[in-house]
Amino acid sequence: MTEIAAWFVIAENAVFRQQGANVGYMAAYHAAMPESNGSRDLDQAIREDSTRRISKVTAGLLSKLTAVVTAVSLLDFVSYLIATSYLGGDAVNGKIEGSRYYLWGPYQGTKTYHEVSHAVFNFSRLHTYSLFILWPLMFVLIFVSKRAARRSES
């Protein structure tokens, strides 16, 4: 009974009448279906809208991450300046001779090596390396965050 009802619907369709009654059931039915160009535009608009929403969320999270990394980088730099001036130098420019550890820097007015403990040497070295990692990371995040913000606006 449903096939008969489908035949009546197809017979009423103007496209089916133009093709003639000798065309098969499925071919006539598919030929009678309207083109879906409009639905592609709607699908594309939905996809672009969801991408824009994801982009806005990503830009928001990225800007928060950038703010945190920037604050940590600036605090790390200030603490590095304080620690280096207090210790009288840094370990990256220092040296190790046997089991003795030396920092290089302005110690008591002159630039020279001065001996420190193994723990102080490691602290100074790791603190200097943290600057080598955090500062480039901060600049990359600032660049990417600005770019993502511009993309989400348009």
Legacy VTK file of the C-alpha trace (Angstrom):
# vtk DataFile Version 3.0
C-alpha trace
ASCII
DATASET POLYDATA
POINTS 154 float
0.000 0.000 0.000
2.845 2.390 0.661
4.225 1.782 -2.843
0.898 2.723 -4.341
0.774 5.910 -2.276
4.319 6.768 -3.395
3.271 6.273 -7.043
0.416 8.732 -6.603
2.713 11.312 -5.037
5.214 10.908 -7.858
2.475 11.079 -10.486
1.318 14.411 -9.071
4.821 15.848 -9.276
5.436 18.045 -12.321
8.958 16.673 -12.796
7.629 13.132 -13.101
5.041 14.201 -15.692
7.764 15.816 -17.802
9.897 12.653 -17.789
7.037 10.403 -18.772
5.450 7.367 -17.179
7.866 4.848 -18.745
10.714 5.702 -16.318
11.287 3.219 -13.456
9.967 3.867 -9.949
13.301 4.649 -8.227
14.729 6.673 -11.122
11.568 8.760 -11.316
11.492 9.216 -7.553
15.099 10.449 -7.392
14.566 12.684 -10.406
11.564 14.215 -8.653
13.570 15.164 -5.536
14.484 18.857 -5.392
18.112 19.949 -5.638
19.590 20.673 -2.221
21.883 23.598 -3.050
20.202 25.707 -0.386
20.835 23.114 2.290
24.540 23.100 1.462
24.661 26.834 2.153
22.876 26.296 5.450
25.243 23.460 6.343
28.251 25.621 5.531
26.859 28.505 7.591
26.304 26.206 10.577
29.825 24.826 10.233
31.350 28.326 10.027
29.321 29.488 13.030
30.440 26.540 15.157
34.042 27.084 14.041
33.757 30.748 15.013
32.399 29.780 18.454
35.223 27.285 18.971
37.664 29.933 17.803
36.313 32.430 20.361
36.582 29.883 23.175
40.101 28.942 22.089
41.115 32.601 21.849
39.761 33.223 25.356
41.618 30.270 26.848
44.761 31.187 24.952
44.662 34.770 26.211
44.300 33.535 29.807
47.217 31.128 29.354
49.272 33.955 27.851
48.514 36.198 30.821
49.576 33.496 33.292
52.789 32.656 31.424
53.621 36.372 31.074
53.137 36.970 34.800
55.255 33.924 35.693
57.965 34.997 33.219
58.144 38.505 34.630
58.270 37.244 38.227
60.944 34.734 37.229
63.013 37.496 35.625
62.758 39.779 38.672
63.648 36.915 41.021
66.576 36.022 38.715
67.926 39.568 38.953
67.615 39.534 42.736
69.178 36.066 43.098
72.036 36.796 40.702
72.916 40.044 42.435
72.674 38.390 45.871
74.747 35.342 44.856
77.246 37.404 42.884
76.814 35.788 39.485
75.288 32.854 37.675
76.231 29.242 37.092
75.818 29.252 33.309
78.910 31.432 33.033
80.501 29.659 36.012
82.633 26.541 36.097
83.159 23.233 37.874
86.657 22.135 38.876
86.679 18.736 40.472
84.118 18.886 43.255
84.240 22.692 43.528
81.549 24.896 42.005
82.114 28.506 40.945
79.726 31.260 39.881
80.866 34.000 37.524
79.819 37.564 38.041
80.351 40.793 39.930
81.288 39.608 43.386
82.346 42.348 45.840
82.781 44.884 43.055
84.882 42.875 40.581
83.890 40.253 38.027
85.428 37.037 39.127
84.743 33.393 39.964
83.719 32.634 43.521
83.039 29.282 45.128
79.541 28.181 46.123
77.916 24.952 47.242
76.584 22.337 44.828
72.968 23.228 45.717
73.490 26.965 45.048
75.231 26.149 41.762
72.345 23.921 40.626
69.765 26.508 41.708
71.528 29.239 39.750
71.904 27.050 36.661
68.248 25.888 36.665
67.001 29.397 37.339
68.947 30.691 34.320
67.625 27.861 32.126
64.078 28.653 33.212
64.529 32.106 31.652
65.728 30.471 28.421
62.454 28.511 28.288
59.877 30.947 29.684
60.764 34.075 27.715
60.565 32.542 24.216
57.399 30.707 25.280
55.905 33.996 26.453
56.635 35.747 23.143
55.267 32.848 21.074
52.085 32.755 23.161
51.612 36.508 22.809
51.956 36.237 19.025
49.583 33.243 18.757
47.069 34.801 21.147
46.909 38.040 19.159
46.472 36.082 15.932
43.702 33.913 17.393
41.916 37.002 18.735
41.972 38.598 15.274
40.611 35.414 13.694
37.760 35.092 16.150
36.694 38.713 15.558
36.270 38.291 11.818
LINES 1 155
154 0 1 2 3 4 5 6 7 8 9 10 11 12 13 14 15 16 17 18 19 20 21 22 23 24 25 26 27 28 29 30 31 32 33 34 35 36 37 38 39 40 41 42 43 44 45 46 47 48 49 50 51 52 53 54 55 56 57 58 59 60 61 62 63 64 65 66 67 68 69 70 71 72 73 74 75 76 77 78 79 80 81 82 83 84 85 86 87 88 89 90 91 92 93 94 95 96 97 98 99 100 101 102 103 104 105 106 107 108 109 110 111 112 113 114 115 116 117 118 119 120 121 122 123 124 125 126 127 128 129 130 131 132 133 134 135 136 137 138 139 140 141 142 143 144 145 146 147 148 149 150 151 152 153
